[in-house]
Amino acid sequence: MLKDFSVQSFFMGCLTAFVGFASSFAVVLQGLKAVGATDVEAGSGLMALSISMGLCAIVLSVATRLPVSIAWSTPGAALLATTGAVAGGFPAAVGAFIVCAALIVVAGLFKPLGRAVAAIPAPLANAMLSGVIIGLCFAPVKAIAFNPLLGLPIVITWIVVGAFKRLFAVPAALLAFVLVLVFGVDIPPEALAAWSRSLVPPVEFVTPVFNLAGLVSIALPLFIVTMASQNIPGIAVLKVNHYDPVPGPLFAVTGLFSLFSAPFGGHAVNLAAITAAMCAGADAHADPKRRYWAAIIGGVGYVILGLLAGAVTTFVALAPPVLIQAVAGLALVGAFSGSAVSAFKEPETREAAAITFLVTASGVSFAGISGAFWGLLGGGAMMALQRLVPRG
């Protein structure tokens, strides 16, 4: 394994951890508070999720030698934010988190589901990935429009450094983001005082309560959203990058690590989609067999960020969210261009791929499930129809 380690994978792993944590931790905190968590309980849940997904990424990447990136369920957190508190308060929500994790384990051990995921056509998987990524790829332009003095240094750094050495373009943009935050954002003294008080990791064990309200309102919708919007697209991203994982065991392991984080307030961890594209793409390493180190380093980064969850949350929250998204978008430009070319390369599947891309990129959710799942479903239906009905 040590022979496979590279500086390129190290940089991408560090960036993966930063992007995965910073780009959506606010959604997680909002979701946990919406279902009744106190500030301490929400911080504990954030810490537990970060550590859990970091350890899960390390275990799976070492065991499979594949760049298996793990994330918390951002769509699941968004679902919690719209669900609100249920009867029994946050303990009932924690009980629902445990039930959801158990359902993910069962789904992973159910082989027909794994075979269904493995059968996703490559053009549709590439189109789905392009649709998932394109929103973040717009972020650098939006950051410049938001504030040119803050956004331009990040983008220009990426362009200039990338012209000389593509490997260091994204790390340089990340450094530019930190400098912009330190020197370009007015940080009030009370914010620094709050940062110093947040260095101690928040740990809060919540005794779960199991009731029908938690099962119907949280557990089942959270399970469906996590599987449809995260785990299935996560497998598709690996397949797009020419890896052939066995889905079932990966799903089951993410369910086990979700069980670990649930009593401390974490809702669910799952296979990543966006950060998976970063770890599994060519920017992580030219040799696909060595890219798994990016996921391992990313996992280590998640554990460290989890232990520093309070301090990191306070620091990153000082920056406008669009700047964080801009760094992520710059890191995904290569992944977007590659997946888009592959999606629309074959004329026979171009229309089906277009449907998948457009539905996914729309960002519209139906029945609480994100457009990524419905995009695959719509594109698959179009592809099946084209095969059944001969063209004139």
C-alpha positions in Angstrom: 0.0 0.0 0.0 2.8 2.5 0.8 4.2 2.1 -2.7 0.8 3.3 -4.0 0.9 6.5 -1.9 1.4 9.8 -3.9 1.5 13.5 -3.2 -1.3 13.9 -5.8 -3.6 11.6 -3.9 -2.7 13.3 -0.6 -3.7 16.7 -1.9 -6.9 15.4 -3.4 -7.8 13.6 -0.2 -7.3 16.7 1.9 -9.4 18.7 -0.5 -12.1 16.0 -0.5 -12.3 16.1 3.3 -12.5 19.9 3.3 -15.1 20.1 0.5 -17.2 17.3 1.9 -17.3 18.8 5.4 -17.4 22.5 4.6 -19.9 22.5 1.7 -22.8 21.0 3.6 -22.2 21.0 7.4 -24.6 23.9 7.7 -27.4 21.7 6.2 -26.7 18.9 8.6 -26.8 21.3 11.6 -30.0 22.8 10.4 -31.6 19.4 9.8 -30.7 18.1 13.3 -32.0 21.2 15.0 -35.2 21.0 13.0 -36.0 17.6 14.5 -35.4 18.9 18.1 -31.7 18.7 18.7 -30.1 21.3 21.0 -27.0 23.1 19.9 -24.8 20.7 21.8 -26.7 17.7 20.4 -26.4 19.0 16.9 -22.7 19.6 17.3 -22.3 16.1 18.7 -24.2 14.6 15.8 -22.0 16.5 13.3 -18.9 15.2 15.1 -20.1 11.6 15.2 -21.1 11.7 11.5 -17.7 13.1 10.4 -15.7 10.5 12.4 -18.0 7.7 11.3 -17.8 8.5 7.6 -14.0 9.0 7.9 -13.5 5.6 9.5 -15.9 4.0 7.0 -13.9 5.5 4.1 -10.6 4.2 5.5 -12.0 0.7 6.1 -13.7 0.3 2.7 -10.8 1.8 0.7 -8.2 -0.4 2.4 -10.3 -3.5 2.1 -11.3 -3.0 -1.6 -8.3 -1.0 -2.9 -11.0 1.2 -4.5 -11.5 5.0 -4.0 -14.6 4.6 -1.9 -15.5 8.1 -0.6 -18.1 8.4 2.1 -20.3 11.3 3.0 -23.1 12.2 5.4 -26.6 12.1 3.9 -27.0 15.8 2.8 -30.4 15.0 1.1 -31.3 13.3 4.3 -30.4 16.4 6.4 -32.5 18.5 4.0 -35.4 16.1 4.5 -35.0 16.5 8.3 -35.1 20.3 7.9 -38.5 20.1 6.3 -39.9 17.3 8.5 -39.7 19.2 11.8 -40.0 17.7 15.3 -42.0 14.6 15.9 -43.7 13.1 18.9 -41.0 12.1 21.4 -38.6 14.9 20.4 -35.0 14.4 19.4 -34.8 11.0 21.2 -37.5 9.7 18.8 -35.5 11.1 15.9 -32.4 9.2 17.1 -34.5 6.0 17.3 -35.6 6.7 13.7 -31.9 7.1 12.7 -31.1 3.7 14.2 -34.0 2.1 12.3 -32.9 3.7 9.1 -29.3 2.4 9.6 -30.7 -1.1 10.2 -32.7 -0.9 6.9 -29.6 0.2 5.0 -27.7 -2.9 6.3 -30.6 -5.2 5.2 -30.7 -3.5 1.8 -27.0 -4.1 1.4 -27.4 -7.8 2.1 -30.3 -8.1 -0.3 -28.6 -9.2 -3.5 -31.2 -8.2 -6.1 -30.7 -4.6 -5.2 -26.9 -4.9 -5.9 -27.6 -6.5 -9.2 -30.0 -3.7 -10.1 -27.4 -1.1 -9.3 -24.7 -2.9 -11.3 -27.0 -2.9 -14.4 -27.1 0.9 -14.7 -26.0 1.8 -18.3 -22.7 3.8 -18.5 -24.2 6.7 -20.6 -26.9 7.3 -18.0 -24.5 7.0 -15.1 -22.2 9.6 -16.8 -25.2 11.9 -17.5 -26.3 11.6 -13.9 -22.9 12.5 -12.6 -22.7 15.5 -14.9 -26.1 16.7 -13.6 -25.1 16.3 -10.0 -21.8 18.2 -10.5 -22.9 21.0 -12.8 -24.5 23.0 -10.0 -21.2 23.3 -8.1 -19.3 24.0 -11.4 -21.4 27.2 -11.7 -20.2 28.3 -8.2 -16.9 30.0 -9.2 -18.8 32.3 -11.6 -21.4 33.0 -8.9 -18.6 33.7 -6.4 -17.2 36.4 -8.7 -20.6 37.9 -9.2 -21.2 37.9 -5.5 -18.0 39.7 -4.7 -15.2 40.1 -7.3 -12.7 41.0 -4.6 -13.3 37.7 -2.9 -14.1 35.4 -5.8 -11.6 36.5 -8.4 -8.4 35.7 -6.3 -9.6 32.1 -5.9 -10.5 31.6 -9.6 -7.4 33.4 -11.0 -5.1 31.4 -8.7 -6.7 28.2 -10.1 -6.2 29.3 -13.7 -2.6 30.6 -13.3 -1.3 27.7 -11.3 -3.2 25.2 -13.5 -1.5 26.6 -16.6 1.9 25.6 -15.2 1.0 22.5 -13.1 -2.5 21.1 -13.2 -1.7 19.0 -10.1 -1.4 22.0 -7.8 -4.2 24.1 -9.3 -6.9 23.1 -6.8 -4.7 23.0 -3.7 -3.6 26.6 -4.7 -7.2 27.6 -5.0 -7.9 26.2 -1.5 -4.9 28.2 -0.1 -6.3 31.3 -1.8 -9.7 30.7 -0.2 -8.0 30.6 3.3 -6.1 33.8 2.5 -9.3 35.5 1.3 -11.1 34.4 4.4 -8.3 35.7 6.7 -7.6 39.0 5.0 -10.7 39.7 3.0 -13.5 39.0 5.4 -14.1 41.2 8.4 -14.1 38.8 11.4 -15.6 40.4 14.5 -13.7 39.9 17.8 -16.7 38.0 19.4 -16.4 35.4 16.5 -12.8 34.8 17.4 -13.8 34.4 21.1 -16.5 31.9 20.1 -13.9 30.0 18.0 -11.5 29.6 21.0 -14.4 28.3 23.1 -15.3 25.7 20.5 -12.0 23.7 20.5 -13.4 21.0 22.8 -15.3 18.4 20.8 -19.0 18.2 21.8 -20.1 14.7 22.8 -23.7 14.0 23.8 -25.2 10.5 24.0 -28.9 10.5 23.3 -31.1 7.6 24.6 -33.2 6.6 21.6 -37.0 6.3 21.7 -38.8 4.1 19.2 -42.3 5.1 18.2 -44.6 5.0 15.1 -44.2 8.8 14.5 -40.4 8.5 14.2 -40.7 5.4 11.9 -43.2 6.9 9.5 -42.0 10.5 9.5 -38.2 10.1 9.6 -36.9 6.5 9.4 -38.6 5.3 6.1 -38.2 8.6 4.2 -34.6 9.0 5.4 -33.8 5.4 4.2 -35.4 6.0 0.7 -33.6 9.3 0.3 -30.3 8.0 1.4 -30.4 5.0 -0.9 -31.9 6.7 -3.9 -30.0 10.0 -3.7 -26.6 8.9 -2.3 -25.8 5.2 -2.3 -27.0 4.3 -5.8 -25.4 7.5 -7.4 -22.2 6.7 -5.4 -21.9 3.3 -7.0 -22.7 4.9 -10.4 -19.8 7.3 -10.0 -17.4 4.5 -9.3 -18.6 2.7 -12.4 -18.2 5.8 -14.5 -14.6 5.9 -13.5 -14.1 2.2 -14.6 -14.3 0.6 -11.2 -16.5 -2.5 -10.6 -17.5 -2.6 -6.9 -19.9 -5.1 -5.4 -22.6 -2.7 -4.1 -24.3 -4.8 -1.4 -21.4 -5.0 1.0 -20.6 -1.3 0.6 -24.2 -0.4 1.4 -24.2 -2.8 4.5 -21.0 -1.3 5.9 -22.3 2.3 5.5 -25.3 1.1 7.5 -23.1 -0.3 10.3 -21.2 3.0 10.6 -24.6 4.9 10.6 -25.5 2.7 13.6 -22.3 3.9 15.3 -23.1 7.6 14.8 -26.9 7.5 15.5 -26.8 7.4 19.4 -24.6 10.5 19.3 -27.1 12.4 17.1 -25.9 11.5 13.6 -28.6 10.7 11.0 -26.8 8.6 8.3 -23.6 8.1 6.4 -23.5 6.7 2.9 -21.5 6.5 -0.3 -20.5 9.9 -1.6 -21.3 11.1 -5.1 -19.6 14.5 -5.6 -16.5 13.8 -3.5 -16.4 10.3 -5.0 -15.9 11.9 -8.4 -12.9 13.8 -6.9 -11.3 10.7 -5.4 -12.0 8.4 -8.4 -11.1 10.8 -11.1 -7.8 11.4 -12.9 -6.9 14.4 -10.7 -6.5 12.0 -7.8 -3.8 10.0 -9.7 -3.0 9.1 -13.3 -3.0 5.4 -12.3 -6.6 4.3 -11.3 -5.1 1.5 -9.1 -3.5 4.1 -6.9 -6.4 6.5 -6.4 -7.7 4.7 -3.4 -5.2 6.6 -1.3 -7.2 9.8 -2.0 -10.2 8.3 -0.2 -8.0 7.0 2.7 -6.5 10.5 3.2 -10.0 12.0 2.9 -11.2 9.6 5.6 -8.3 10.7 7.9 -9.3 14.3 7.2 -12.9 13.6 8.1 -11.8 12.1 11.5 -9.6 15.1 12.3 -12.4 17.6 11.2 -14.8 15.6 13.3 -12.7 16.0 16.4 -12.4 19.7 15.6 -16.0 20.0 14.6 -16.8 22.8 16.9 -13.8 24.9 15.9 -14.0 24.1 12.2 -17.7 24.9 12.0 -17.1 28.2 13.7 -14.2 29.2 11.4 -15.7 28.1 8.1 -19.1 29.7 8.9 -17.3 33.0 8.8 -17.0 32.7 5.0 -19.8 33.3 2.5 -21.0 29.8 1.5 -20.5 30.6 -2.2 -16.8 30.8 -1.7 -16.7 27.3 -0.3 -18.8 26.1 -3.2 -16.4 27.8 -5.6 -13.5 25.8 -4.4 -15.5 22.6 -4.8 -16.7 23.7 -8.3 -13.1 24.3 -9.5 -12.1 20.8 -8.2 -14.9 19.3 -10.3 -14.4 21.0 -13.7 -12.3 18.0 -15.0 -14.8 15.5 -13.7 -17.7 17.3 -15.3 -16.1 17.6 -18.7 -15.1 13.9 -18.8 -18.5 12.6 -17.7 -20.3 14.9 -20.1 -18.3 13.7 -23.1 -18.8 10.1 -22.1 -22.6 10.6 -21.6 -23.3 12.1 -25.0 -20.7 10.2 -27.1 -23.0 7.5 -28.5 -25.8 8.8 -30.8 -28.1 5.8 -29.9 -28.2 6.7 -26.2 -27.9 10.5 -26.5 -31.5 11.4 -25.9 -31.8 9.1 -22.9 -28.6 10.6 -21.5 -30.0 14.1 -22.1 -33.2 13.3 -20.1 -31.1 11.9 -17.2 -28.8 15.0 -17.3 -31.6 17.5 -17.4 -33.8 15.9 -14.7 -30.7 15.5 -12.4 -29.4 19.0 -13.1 -32.8 20.6 -12.5 -32.3 20.0 -8.8 -36.0 19.3 -8.4 -37.1 16.6 -5.9 -40.2 14.5 -6.2 -41.7 12.7 -3.2 -38.7 13.7 -1.1 -36.2 12.0 -3.5 -33.6 14.0 -5.4 -33.5 14.4 -9.1 -30.5 12.1 -9.5 -32.7 9.0 -8.9 -35.6 10.3 -11.1 -33.1 11.2 -13.8 -31.8 7.7 -13.9 -35.4 6.4 -14.0 -36.4 8.7 -16.8 -33.4 8.1 -18.9 -33.8 4.3 -18.4 -37.4 4.5 -19.4 -36.4 6.4 -22.6 -33.7 3.9 -23.4 -36.1 1.0 -22.9 -38.7 2.6 -25.1 -36.1 3.2 -27.9 -35.2 -0.5 -27.8 -38.8 -1.6 -28.0 -40.0 0.7 -30.7 -38.0 0.7 -33.9 -37.3 4.1 -35.4 -38.7 5.0 -38.8 
